[in-house]
């Protein structure tokens, strides 16, 4: 019953949402609005469940002294102190919550984005090595696009490089993006059908 009832609920809701999408009727719209009201009511409980899960996970890591367990202490202190600051002093400008946001959250976010630049450069170096004809084409296209995006490229090759760059972005690049989007869409449809028909059950847990 622990797996059967959730499976019935998921399959029933899947068919109802499919009917709502393909049958534009007042009844289906009223059902969807009713569902959204329930989602808004359940969302706070989901946040509480996530906080409990996060607390239990990091508390266990601290107790077992797993590698890098000190970061778990920082995570829990930051979580509860930020939440307490928001509840006690509010989230307006000049409150401790906004101080944490501006002096802790924003610098950490900027640091992460700065580190991403080095990872992207490393990945580009590995991907653009001309080991085959396809890699050579990719390398040449990347060089043209990069020169077309910076002023020095126009100074070196003239205005024509802008037209070449735009053609690369509008024709081969857009064609590949649409192919990827079609593949992702077909994969989503296949996964949705597997869930609707009860074939895909991994979301129920249990390792089966």
Number of C-alpha atoms within 10 A of each C-alpha: 6 7 11 10 9 12 20 13 10 16 16 13 14 17 14 14 16 13 13 18 13 9 12 10 11 10 11 18 15 12 14 16 12 11 14 12 11 11 12 10 11 11 11 11 11 12 11 11 12 12 15 11 12 16 17 12 12 20 16 14 18 17 9 10 11 12 9 10 16 13 13 19 15 11 14 16 12 14 14 13 15 17 13 14 17 16 11 12 13 15 15 10 9 10 15 19 21 19 14 15 15 12 10 12 13 12 12 13 11 11 11 11 11 11 11 12 11 11 11 11 11 11 11 13 11 10 13 17 12 14 9 9 9 10 14 14 13 15 18 13 18 16 14 16 20 12 19 22 14 11 10 11 18 15 11 10 12 12 12 10 19 19 11 15 19 14 14 17 14 11 11 12 14 13 13 11 12 12 12 12 12 12 12 12 12 12 12 12 12 12 14 15 16 14 18 19 15 13 11 15 15 10 10 13 8 8 7 8
